[in-house]
């Protein structure tokens, strides 16, 4: 079981947020949730400045009418060049998903999330 790890999840679907909230609780992680990239950047920066930074950011690749993972990773890395960020999508063939390191991500996870896959990905990152 993980302890003391803090995760920021960016996703525009409330059902995904609700499911992830339960999964993170079950796996022993603390998590915050935002619906767009701008909110993610603000919350990440506030946490950094407050001395309680996020250990990982998981971002949905596509946010309709907003900043998704691809648009958010560069400014996120400007705040913290060592940020651990995972891109998430149901679109497995997207170049960002298949070549995630080239785009600045630490890992990838496919949607829909499965508890064992989420746990495995988190253990690999941490």
Secondary structure as the mmCIF struct_conf table of DSSP 4:
data_model
#
loop_
_struct_conf.conf_type_id
_struct_conf.id
_struct_conf.beg_label_comp_id
_struct_conf.beg_label_asym_id
_struct_conf.beg_label_seq_id
_struct_conf.end_label_comp_id
_struct_conf.end_label_asym_id
_struct_conf.end_label_seq_id
BEND BEND1 UNK A 4 UNK A 4
STRN STRN1 UNK A 6 UNK A 10
BEND BEND2 UNK A 12 UNK A 12
HELX_RH_AL_P HELX_RH_AL_P1 UNK A 14 UNK A 27
TURN_TY1_P TURN_TY1_P1 UNK A 28 UNK A 28
STRN STRN2 UNK A 30 UNK A 34
BEND BEND3 UNK A 35 UNK A 36
HELX_RH_AL_P HELX_RH_AL_P2 UNK A 37 UNK A 49
TURN_TY1_P TURN_TY1_P2 UNK A 50 UNK A 51
BEND BEND4 UNK A 55 UNK A 55
STRN STRN3 UNK A 56 UNK A 60
BEND BEND5 UNK A 61 UNK A 61
TURN_TY1_P TURN_TY1_P3 UNK A 64 UNK A 65
BEND BEND6 UNK A 66 UNK A 66
HELX_RH_AL_P HELX_RH_AL_P3 UNK A 69 UNK A 79
TURN_TY1_P TURN_TY1_P4 UNK A 81 UNK A 82
STRN STRN4 UNK A 85 UNK A 89
BEND BEND7 UNK A 90 UNK A 90
TURN_TY1_P TURN_TY1_P5 UNK A 92 UNK A 93
BEND BEND8 UNK A 94 UNK A 94
HELX_RH_AL_P HELX_RH_AL_P4 UNK A 95 UNK A 98
TURN_TY1_P TURN_TY1_P6 UNK A 99 UNK A 99
HELX_RH_3T_P HELX_RH_3T_P1 UNK A 100 UNK A 103
TURN_TY1_P TURN_TY1_P7 UNK A 104 UNK A 104
BEND BEND9 UNK A 106 UNK A 106
STRN STRN5 UNK A 107 UNK A 110
BEND BEND10 UNK A 111 UNK A 112
HELX_LH_PP_P HELX_LH_PP_P1 UNK A 113 UNK A 113
HELX_RH_AL_P HELX_RH_AL_P5 UNK A 115 UNK A 125
#
